[in-house]
Amino acid sequence: MSTPQLVVHRDKELMAQAAAARLITKIVDAQTSRGYASVVLTGGRNGNGLLAALAAAPARDAVDWGRLDLWWGDERYLPEGDPDRNDTQARAALLDSVPLDPARVHPMPASDGPFGADVEAAAESYAADLRKASGPENHGSVPTFDVLMLGVGPDTHVASLFPELPAVRETERMVVGVHGAPKPPPTRISLTLPAIRSAREVWLLAAGEDKAQAAAIALSGAGEIQAPAAGAYGRSRTLWLLDAAAAAQLPRSLYPPASP
Ligand SMILES: O=C1O[C@H](COP(=O)(O)O)[C@@H](O)[C@H](O)[C@H]1O
């Protein structure tokens, strides 16, 4: 378990730009050392804000987009192309603007796909895709992701792991179906905490005053069932990327000033 590191930026725009620059560098370094990079995307306002900032970044095309594997941490279980799906929003923010290899982009199943209303079967299908992509060097049933990004919800949810619901309690499976999510839509697919913890680095994105209480709860030693963000950590690094508004309830001793 890697102890959380915090970086706090002046505002959400600067946080998104700085996080995008950080992601570009991480991807380029991985591609240089291993020939490819593997990143897990997150949805929501902060996740999409980062992707939009990346699309506009001057160094954007330092990334070899054809050698980037993209996965999702969660998905709203809606028809393909639905505007509320995380992958729909990610494509609009960035993915449709860069020359990705479609074979290396792995959206989660849609509700109008082969599994229909059976979200558990859809989740198992994604788990099978992860297993297929996990080589012997990965020591497990998911690839070793270079960076796994998570937006932090105002209730401390990450991916589609909501406080007290069954999905956050899962300890064996890597991907599960979610029913009754308190944030619409109610039916979702999500990586579980064991899958999240397989990543080299986990980056938690929290910007905006509505995230301040969630950040304070998650970083104050709360349990992962009550505060799923508290259970999200990487094998070698756990990085919280915040703006000043989201950090407002944190002890000042937790982080040095990252920008004036
Ligand atoms: O519903 C979701 O919420 C979280 C957080 O979204 P935000 O708008 O509060 O930043 C998001 O990370 C997740 O992917 C999404 O499905």
The ligand as an SDF file (V2000), in Angstrom:
LIG
                    3D

 16 16  0  0  0  0  0  0  0  0999 V2000
  -20.6310    8.7350  -11.8990 O   0  0  0  0  0  0  0  0  0  0  0  0
  -19.4180    8.8810  -11.8740 C   0  0  0  0  0  0  0  0  0  0  0  0
  -18.8830    9.7120  -10.9080 O   0  0  0  0  0  0  0  0  0  0  0  0
  -17.4570    9.8020  -10.6720 C   0  0  0  0  0  0  0  0  0  0  0  0
  -17.1330   11.1900  -10.1400 C   0  0  0  0  0  0  0  0  0  0  0  0
  -17.6520   12.1280  -11.0570 O   0  0  0  0  0  0  0  0  0  0  0  0
  -17.5250   13.7290  -10.7540 P   0  0  0  0  0  0  0  0  0  0  0  0
  -18.3630   14.3840  -11.7940 O   0  0  0  0  0  0  0  0  0  0  0  0
  -18.0190   13.9560   -9.3440 O   0  0  0  0  0  0  0  0  0  0  0  0
  -16.0440   14.0660  -10.8940 O   0  0  0  0  0  0  0  0  0  0  0  0
  -16.6540    9.4650  -11.9260 C   0  0  0  0  0  0  0  0  0  0  0  0
  -15.2730    9.4440  -11.6200 O   0  0  0  0  0  0  0  0  0  0  0  0
  -17.1310    8.1190  -12.4690 C   0  0  0  0  0  0  0  0  0  0  0  0
  -16.3200    7.6830  -13.5570 O   0  0  0  0  0  0  0  0  0  0  0  0
  -18.5420    8.2970  -12.9280 C   0  0  0  0  0  0  0  0  0  0  0  0
  -19.0980    7.0800  -13.4520 O   0  0  0  0  0  0  0  0  0  0  0  0
  1  2  2  0
  2  3  1  0
  2 15  1  0
  3  4  1  0
  4  5  1  0
  4 11  1  0
  5  6  1  0
  6  7  1  0
  7  8  2  0
  7  9  1  0
  7 10  1  0
 11 12  1  0
 11 13  1  0
 13 14  1  0
 13 15  1  0
 15 16  1  0
M  END
$$$$
